[in-house]
């Protein structure tokens, strides 16, 4: 069984009209049928929301101006996933049972929030875990919780509060997109499960989007996981990538 640790299924459907249950749109590869054909059995399905400052880079008008708008946008994606006949994995026992009994043709998901702005306050986290969120990456670019890609900075006070709430709720921390100082802050205080869902080595492609060797080693030391990103610019700084 193949596991894809980061798929923006809900975002693509709602912001771009690329429905998951239909065949892939021209020029694209991901749909329910294509994943099943490739023997992908588990996906980490994201709740990604784009801040207004990313309108141009993301080529979308589907952006949020404040936390409440981000909340509504992520809620719409949760509802979309529930309409896609995706089994949502909620705990370790459920994951173990699913993996043990998996057969080709089955597909399940773990919900991963990419950028925590949809969580209006850390006290609201329980509402999101009740909806199925099991992994949270505090950053994309900068959020109210953390410095992020292209936006240096550490965890904010809200960020520290969020990590405490995540620990109480047994939520996995995703370091992908977090700025170096935010990663250091997390390593200093976080004692729960940890991963980087879609990050590569900075020694291969320089830049703050990728992980330092020390960060990779620390994730491994804690028993965490790094999901390799096959996006071309994450594999090679310039030129065409072939696999």
C-alpha positions, -999 to +999 in steps of 0.1 A: +000+000+000+013+034-010+008+064+014+006+099+000+014+122+029+000+154+013-028+160-012-047+192-016-079+174-027-104+197-010-086+229-021-084+218-057-121+208-058-134+240-042-110+266-055-104+252-090-133+229-097-112+198-100-135+173-084-120+142-068-146+117-080-143+126-117-114+116-139-084+139-136-087+172-154-065+177-185-029+182-174-035+168-139-031+134-123-050+131-090-085+116-087-100+089-067-097+065-096-061+073-104-050+069-068-067+035-066-052+024-099-017+033-085-024+013-054-024+043-031-044+032+000-040+061+023-037+099+018-032+127+041-059+150+028-052+186+035-073+215+047-053+243+029-065+279+029-047+307+010-042+341+027-050+372+007-013+380+002-009+348-018-036+357-043-012+363-071+013+335-063-015+309-060-034+323-090-066+323-071-093+347-058-103+321-032-084+337-003-091+347+033-087+381+049-091+370+085-093+339+107-130+335+105-129+334+067-102+308+069-123+288+093-153+288+069-131+278+039-115+249+058-150+238+071-161+236+035-132+213+027-141+190+056-176+188+042-163+180+008-142+151+020-172+137+037-190+137+004-162+117-013-168+084+003-134+086+020-130+066+053-114+090+078-088+075+100-092+088+136-067+069+158-038+045+159-061+015+164-082+025+133-050+030+113-036-004+123-068-022+115-071-005+081-035-012+071-039-049+082-071-054+062-062-031+032-070-045-003-065-028-036-094-006-044-097+008-009-088+044+000-088+062+033-077+095+045-062+113+075-071+150+077-041+174+078-045+211+083-018+230+064-015+265+080-034+268+112-052+301+106-086+283+103-083+276+141-096+310+153-082+304+188-063+275+203-094+268+225-112+259+193-089+230+185-114+204+199-140+214+173-114+205+146-104+172+161-141+164+164-143+169+127-114+145+121-083+167+120-053+146+133-023+165+119-016+203+120+011+223+103+010+257+120+025+275+090+023+279+053+037+313+049+034+333+081+003+326+101-009+340+134+008+309+149+042+307+133+068+320+109+067+301+076+081+298+041+095+331+030+084+347+063+111+342+090+100+341+126+094+318+155+062+305+171+040+333+183+024+333+217-007+319+201+016+293+185+029+281+218-007+279+231-017+259+201+011+234+205+000+229+241-036+223+230-024+199+203-004+179+228-035+175+250-055+163+220-028+140+207-025+158+174+006+153+152+028+183+146+038+189+109+069+209+105+066+214+067+066+251+058+076+263+093+104+288+094+138+278+110+132+297+142+097+282+145+111+247+140+137+254+168+110+267+191+089+236+184+119+212+191+124+231+224+089+225+237+071+198+217+070+163+232+044+147+210+043+130+176+061+148+149+066+148+111+073+168+080+046+158+055+062+172+023+097+185+027+130+176+012+167+182+021+180+217+020+214+203+009+196+192-024+176+224-030+186+254-009+160+276+007+138+278+037+111+256+022+133+226+028+146+210+060+181+213+073+201+182+080+199+188+117+161+191+115+158+158+096+181+141+122+160+155+151+128+143+135+143+108+131+156+108+167+121+115+179+107+086+158+090+110+133+086+108+096+096+129+066+074+127+035+094+134+003+080+160-020+081+152-057+074+187-068+100+196-094+114+227-077+118+207-045+140+181-062+161+204-083+168+241-081+167+246-119+161+226-150+137+198-156+132+170-132+129+134-144+121+104-123 
